[in-house]
């Protein structure tokens, strides 16, 4: 269905755009000549007729009126890359309309496949989400960027996975799309497929080498277990997923499954999970019984406090430089408010003070995932990389933070420090290489 036209009813301009939508070339020409009134500026006259920024070429492209598009482009010289009020081009309209022939025509006549709309989405993102493999191939044949980013972190492969477009994913992968492209620090196409609940897409990604390890406590297996996605376990485990990685609260996947009394899940995870000493009866019934015997959260006096009070106590501990206690308190508060990114940022700061680079990085990455538009999350990630002597990644993180907050002096200073360290490290390597050569 074509986008509705909003020009005044019965007006010549509205009728011109309606003729474009209908693909009625003769009627279009008659109305265009009427509007031009013999001025001899037919192309300019037609270009001036718009509906929410969309011209006749946009309107004709959506339903695939290729012949009319050809007249507009080749005879009236309409701009094939003109954008409407949302930043969408005629090519994007054709992709939305699923009109392969028109897409190909526009591409053959200068349409830019990488021109993004106001949200950062390109024609390839839309084609991937829609699953039209022929359009995807046409775009790629014209050099469309297969790794372009949409919004805060989705490549075309992410989009195809999130929309369960298995065939589209295959085309993208056949054209060397990176199955492990990471956005927002942890979000990969595999996580997109898991979030969508598509086992077919997960299997395809695993087959081509998708990383099943994840980052820190954010792993595909933990995600699947927490969502009760039993059918996904075998695929992930066979690909090398580690069942012994604990979540932020110290729970193993098998404990999470047992806590929800999912017996089948426990049965699958038991043979691959390393035995732990605190569970004396290492069996399906034994693990379920152990989890059931644990005291409830309500029995812990700390958890009887309000989350805001726990967070306040954590801040007090941080101020008196008791970073271990502060980290524990922020952890406890996070169990009440798992979506509060400030708790993870505070805990990351504690780990930085304690010199625990890996833990600081883990919390910074969680924080950045929860609030990708927060410059502080980028700063913490960069600081953790600096502690781990990974100066290049530190530069990347600080640069991301500076893009979000250009006036942040602290991040700018940290970036230049990271750049200096990276240069010094590179110079030292060069000197060492020269010494070895001698």
N, C-alpha and C positions, 0 to 999 in steps of 0.2 A: 504494500500500500504506500503510495507516494505521500510525502509530507503535505499537509494541508496548506493552501495558499491563503494569505491574509490581506491581499490587496482589496480595495473597495469592490463590492459586488457590481458586475456589469461593466466595470471600468476597462478601457482598452488595455491597460497594463496587465490587469488580472487575466484578461482573455489571451494576451500574448503568452503569459507563463502557462496558462492552461493548455494552450496549443502545444507548447514545448513538452508538457507532461504527457499529452496524448500522442505526441509524435506526428502531429498533422503538419507536415512541412508547408503545404500550400496555404493553409489557414494562417500559419505562423508568418509567412512572408507577407500576406495581405495586411495583417494587423501591424507588422513592423513598418511597412511602407506608409500606412496610415499615420502611425506615430511620428515617423520621420518627416512627414509633410513636405516631401520634395527637397529637403535640405542637403541631401547627398551625404549624410553622415549616418548611414544605416547601422554600422558597427557600433558607433558611440551611442546611438539612440537605444539599441538593444542592451548594451552594457549597463546603461543607466537604470534599467528596469530590474528591480530587486525585491525580493520578499525575505525579510529578516537577513539581508545580506546575500541571499542566494539568487544568482542570476539564472537566465534561461538554460545555460549549460549545466548548472547544478540540477535544475528541475528535470531536464531531459535525461541526465545521466542515471538518476535513481531508478526509473523503470526500464532502462536499457534502450532508449530511443537513439540508437547509434547513428542512423542516417541524419537525424536532426542535429546530433552532436557534430557530425562531420561538416554540415553546413555552417554551423556556428564557428567552428574552429578554422576551417579551410577558406571560407568565403567572407565571414564577418570578423575573423581574426580575434575571437574572444579569448581571454586569458585562461588557459587550461589549468593554471594554478591559483586562480582567484579564490579567496577564502570568504565564507559567510561570517555571520556574527560570532559563531562558535569556533571559527578557525578551520572549518571543514572545506575541503576542495571538491570539485566535481568527481575526482577519483574516489574520494571517500564516500561520496553519495552513491557511486556505482558499486562500490564494495558493499555498502549497506543494502543496496538493492539486489545484491547477489547476481549481478549481470556481467558475466564473464567476458562476453564480446565487447561490451562498452569499456570495461576495465582495460582490456588489451588495446583497444583503439586509443584511449586516452594516454596510455603508457607509450604507445608508438608515436604519439604526437606531442611528446614533451612533458607529460605529467610527472611531477616529482614524487616518487614512491615514499620518500622519507619526510615529506612535509608534515609536521605534527599539528594537531589541533590545539585548542586552548588548554586541554588537559594533558598534552604530551603524547596522545595516542596517534599512531600512524596507521596507514591503510593496512599494513601487515598485521598489526595487532588486531584490527577488526576482522580481517580475513581468518586469522588463526582462531579467534573466538567463535567465528561463525562456521568454521570447519570446511570452507570451500577450498579444496586442494588445488583446483585448476587456477583459481585466482592467486593463491599463495605461490604457485609455480611461476605465474606470469609476473608477479611482483619481484620475486627473487631473480628471475631472468633479467630484470632491468636494474639489478643492483640494490634492491631494498636491503637495509641494514637488519640482519637477522638477530642482532643483539641490542637493538634500540630499546631504550627504557620508556615505559609508560608510567606517568605519575611518580609514585615513591618507590617503585620497584617491581616491574613486570616486563619481561621480554616477551616476544611473540610465543615462545615455547611455554613460558609461565601461563600466558593467557589460554593457550590451547589446552594445557593440563587442567587449569582451573575450570574450564568449560567442558571437560570430558571429551575433547575432540581428538580421539586416538589417531585417526587417519591423518589429520592435520599435523599432529606431533611427529608422525613418521616422516612426512614430507620435510618438515623442518630439520629433523635429525639427519635425514639423508643429505641435507644441504649444510651439514656441519654445525648445526645449532649446539651450543654448549649445554649438555644435560646437567652440568653442575654449576651453572651460572648462579652466583649468590647475590641477592639483593637484600637490603635491610639487614645486613650482617649474617642472617641465617636462612633466609627464604630462598629455597631452590625450587626448580620445577617439580622435584619429588614431593616437597611439602605442599605445593599447589595441588598436585594430584591426590595426595592424602586428604587434604582439606575438602576436596571435591568428592571424596569417597569413590574414586574410580580405580578399581583393582586392575583393569585392563591397562590403564595409563601407567600405573605404578610398575606393573610387570614389564612394560615396554622400556621404561626409564632404567629399571634395574638391569635389563638385558643389555643395554648399551653402556652400562658402567656408571650409573648414578651412585653417588656417595651415600651410603646408608648409615654412616657414623654420626653425622650431624655435628653440632658444635656444643661442647660441654654437656649440659643436661638437656639440651634441646635436640633430641634424636628422633628419627622417624619411628623407631620402635616404641619409645615412650609415648609419642603422640598417638600411635595406633592403639596402644593398650589403654590409655586414658579415655579414648573414644570408644573402646569396646569393639574395635575393628578386627575381630578374630580371624576372618578370612585372609587378612593381610600379613599375619605373623610369619607364616611359612615362607612366603616370598622374600620378606625382609631378612629373616634369619638365614636362609640359604645364600643370600647375597653378602652375608657377613655382619649383619647388625649385631651389636653387643648387648646381650640380655643382662649384663652385670653393671650397666651404667645406671646410677640412681638419679632420681629427679631432684628438684631444688629442696625437697623436704626429706631427702635421704631414703626414699623408698625405691626398692627394686621393682621392675615391671611385674614380676610374679607376685609381689606383695600388693601392688595396686590392684591386680586382677583378683587376688584372694580377698582383699578388703571389700570388693563388690560382689563377692560370692560367685565369681564366674569360673565355675569348675573346669569347663572345657579349656579355658585360657590357661589356667594353672597347669593342666595336663600337658598342654603344648610347650609351655615355658620351663617346666620342671627339668627335663633331660638336658637342657642347654644352659641352665643357670647354675653358677658355682654355688656349692653348699655354703651356708653361713652358720657360724657357731651358735648364734643365739636362737636358732630354730632347731630344737633337739630332734624332733621327728621330721626328717626330710622326706616327706611324702605329700601327696595331694591333700589328704585329710589333715596331716600334721601342720602344713603351712596355713591352711584355712583356719584351723583351730588356734594356731599361734596368733594370727592377725585378729581373730575375734577376742582373744584374751587380753589384748592390749588395752590400757586405760583410754577412755575417750578423751577428746580434746577438752571437754568441759571439766574433767578432773584436775587439769593443770591450772594452778592459781593464776599463772601469768595470762592464760587465755581468758580468764574471767575479766581481765582489764579490757577497756575499750581500745580498739586499734590505735586511735589517736594518742592514747596515754602510753601505749607500748612504744609507739614511734617517738614520743616525747622523751621517754626514759632512754631510748637509744641515742637520741641527740645529746642528752645530758652525759651519757657515758662517753660519747665521742669527744665532747668538749673537755672532759677530764682525762682524755687520751687513753681511756680504757677501750681500745678498739675491738678487742675480742668480744667483750660483753656487748658492745654496741652492735657488732655484726650479728650476734645471736638474737638480740632484741629486734633488729630490723627483719631478720629471718622470720621470727615469730609473727611480727606484724604482717608480713607478706602472706602468711597462711590465711589471715583474715581478709586481706585485700590484695589478691594476686595480680590485679590489673594496675596497681599503684606503682608506676615506674620510679617514683622518687625513693621508694624503699630499696629498690635494686641499685639505684644510683648511690644512695647513702652507704649501702653495704659494699659497693665497689670502692668507694672512698676508704672505707675501713681496711679493705684488703690492700689497697695501695699503700696505706700507712704502715701496714704490717709486712710490706715487701712481698706479698703473695700475688705475683703477676698473673698467673693462670686464673686464679679465682677472681681477681679484679676484672680481667678481660671477659670472663664468663658472665659476670653480672652486668658489665657494661654492654655486652651484646644483647642480653635479655632486655635491658633498659632501652636500647636503641630500637629493638624490634617492637616494643610496646609504644614507644614514642619516636617514630622516625624523623619527625620534624623538630626535635629538641636538640639544640646545639650542645648542651651539656653532655648528652649521651655520647656524642661524637668525641667530645673532649676526654671523657673518661676512657673511651676505647683507645684513643691515641696515647693517653698517659699509661695505660696498661701495656700497650705495645712498646712504649719507651722503656718501661721497667724490664720487659722481656728482650730488650735490645733489638727489636724488629723495627728499625727506624723508618724503613720505606712504608710499611703499613701504618705506622704512626703518622707519617706525613699525609697519607690518604685520609685518615680519620680526621685529623685536624683541619684539613682542607674542606672536607665535607661540613664540618662544624662552622667554618668561617663563611661558607656559602649560605648557611642558614642564618648566621648572625655576623654580618660583615663588620660590625662595629665592636666586636668582642676583642678587647686588647689582650686578655689572658690567652685566648686561643691563638691569636696571631703570634704572640710571643712564643708559645709552645711550638707552633709550626716552624718558626725560624730556627728554634733550638733543634728540632727534629731534623731539619734540612742540614744544619751544621754537623750534627752527629752522623748523618748519612754520608756527607761528603768526607768527613774524617775517616769513617769506616772504609769507604771506597779507596781513599788514598792509602790507608794502611794495607789493604789487600794488594794494591798495585805495588807498593814498596816491597811487600813480602814476596810477590811473584818475581820481581826483579832480583831480589836476593837469592831466591832459589835458582833462578836462571844462571846466576853467576857461580 
